[in-house]
Amino acid sequence: MKPILAVLLFTLASNLYAHQPVMDMAPRWNNGYGVQTRIEHANSETTTWLEGVYTFKPSLRMTLKVPQSNGEIGDAIFAMPIKRYKNAGAFTSNWGLTPSVRMPTGGGSKWDAGLSLSYSSESRKVYQLYDLYTLGDTTGVDINFGLVHADGKGSSWFTLWDITAKDSDSGQHLLSGPVLVYFKRNLILRAEYKFSAYDDDSQWDGDYFGFGVGLVY
Amino acid sequence: MFNKTIAIALLYALLSTPLLAQNYVVNVNGIVCEFCAYGVGKKIRKLPFIDPSQYDQGVKVDIENQRVFVALREDALLDKSALFKAIESGGYDPIDIQEIPNKESVEVIE
C-alpha cells in the first residue's frame, strides 16, 4: 500500500459515498426529517441516490439511502447515526458513531454491515468533517474542510475541500477536489468535483462529479 | 408620615401596573450557522407566547454573537423553562436570558 493511503485504512464499496450519514449538518433538531437526492457521475455511470433522514433527537438519527442506476434499484443502506454534540460559545462539534447495514434490494442476497466513526466541527468561519468508515469489505476515509460564509439573513455558503480515500479488494484510490454547499433556510444544495489523485483500483476510472438537493423540516 | 404615604403610593402604582409584554434575548452556546438558526427558530415559533408579528415570525437569531431574540405576545408571560427546552430540542444549549424593555433597547443591544 502506498504511504499516502497507508495512513488511512481502507477497502471496497460499490458506491463512493455509500457509508456517509445523510446530511451530516441537518436536521439536528428533535423530530426533524429531511429528504435529499444526489446525482453522482463516476466510472462512466450516473447514479441517483434517494435519501431520507429522521432525527429522533440531536443524539440519534435514522437514515435510508437508495441508489438507482440505469433504471434499476441498487442496494439500499440503512444507518443509525449516534452523535454526541458539544456546544461552546461560537463553536459546535460532534463525534458520531454510525452502525449501518447494506441490504440486497438490488437483487442480490448479500447483507453487509458497516460502521463509521466521525468528527465534525463548525465555527462562524470554518467547517471540518473527518469520517473513518468500513462497510462490507471496504474501509475508507473522507475529509471535508473549508470556509463558511453566512449572510446573517438565513443563507450560507460552504466552500470546502474534500479528500476521499478508499481501499478495497480491487485496489486503492484517492480523490480530491472542491465542494460547494449552499443553505437557504431548509434548502440544501451541494455540488462537488473530485479528480483522481491516485488510482490503483481496477474498478475505478477517472474523476467524480456530484450534485445534490435536499429539504429538511 | 409623608414619605411613608409616598412609598405606599409608589408600591401600589408599581403592583397595579400590568406586566407589559417584553422581548428577550437568550445567549446560546454553539449557534453559529444558518441551519442551526433554522432549527432553533422552528422550535421556538411553536411556543404559544411568541408574537409572530415581530422579528422573523417572532424569532431572530444572531449567529454572529450566538444570541436568540424572542418577541412575546402582548397578553403573554414568558415561560423560561419552555423557551430553554425549545432551544435544547433545536440542538443547542441556552446559557442565560435578558429582558429587552422596548424597541429602542433592541436597537442598542443589536
Boltz contact constraints between the chains, C-beta under 6 A:
constraints:
  - contact:
      token1: [A, 25]
      token2: [B, 35]
      max_distance: 6.0
  - contact:
      token1: [A, 26]
      token2: [B, 35]
      max_distance: 6.0
  - contact:
      token1: [A, 28]
      token2: [B, 39]
      max_distance: 6.0
  - contact:
      token1: [A, 28]
      token2: [B, 91]
      max_distance: 6.0
  - contact:
      token1: [A, 29]
      token2: [B, 39]
      max_distance: 6.0
  - contact:
      token1: [A, 29]
      token2: [B, 90]
      max_distance: 6.0
  - contact:
      token1: [A, 29]
      token2: [B, 91]
      max_distance: 6.0
  - contact:
      token1: [A, 30]
      token2: [B, 89]
      max_distance: 6.0
  - contact:
      token1: [A, 58]
      token2: [B, 91]
      max_distance: 6.0
  - contact:
      token1: [A, 87]
      token2: [B, 29]
      max_distance: 6.0
  - contact:
      token1: [A, 87]
      token2: [B, 30]
      max_distance: 6.0
  - contact:
      token1: [A, 87]
      token2: [B, 92]
      max_distance: 6.0
  - contact:
      token1: [A, 87]
      token2: [B, 93]
      max_distance: 6.0
  - contact:
      token1: [A, 88]
      token2: [B, 29]
      max_distance: 6.0
  - contact:
      token1: [A, 90]
      token2: [B, 32]
      max_distance: 6.0
  - contact:
      token1: [A, 90]
      token2: [B, 66]
      max_distance: 6.0
  - contact:
      token1: [A, 92]
      token2: [B, 30]
      max_distance: 6.0
  - contact:
      token1: [A, 122]
      token2: [B, 32]
      max_distance: 6.0
  - contact:
      token1: [A, 122]
      token2: [B, 33]
      max_distance: 6.0
  - contact:
      token1: [A, 123]
      token2: [B, 32]
      max_distance: 6.0
  - contact:
      token1: [A, 124]
      token2: [B, 32]
      max_distance: 6.0
  - contact:
      token1: [A, 150]
      token2: [B, 34]
      max_distance: 6.0
  - contact:
      token1: [A, 154]
      token2: [B, 34]
      max_distance: 6.0
  - contact:
      token1: [A, 155]
      token2: [B, 34]
      max_distance: 6.0
  - contact:
      token1: [A, 156]
      token2: [B, 34]
      max_distance: 6.0
  - contact:
      token1: [A, 183]
      token2: [B, 34]
      max_distance: 6.0
  - contact:
      token1: [A, 183]
      token2: [B, 35]
      max_distance: 6.0
  - contact:
      token1: [A, 185]
      token2: [B, 38]
      max_distance: 6.0
  - contact:
      token1: [A, 186]
      token2: [B, 38]
      max_distance: 6.0
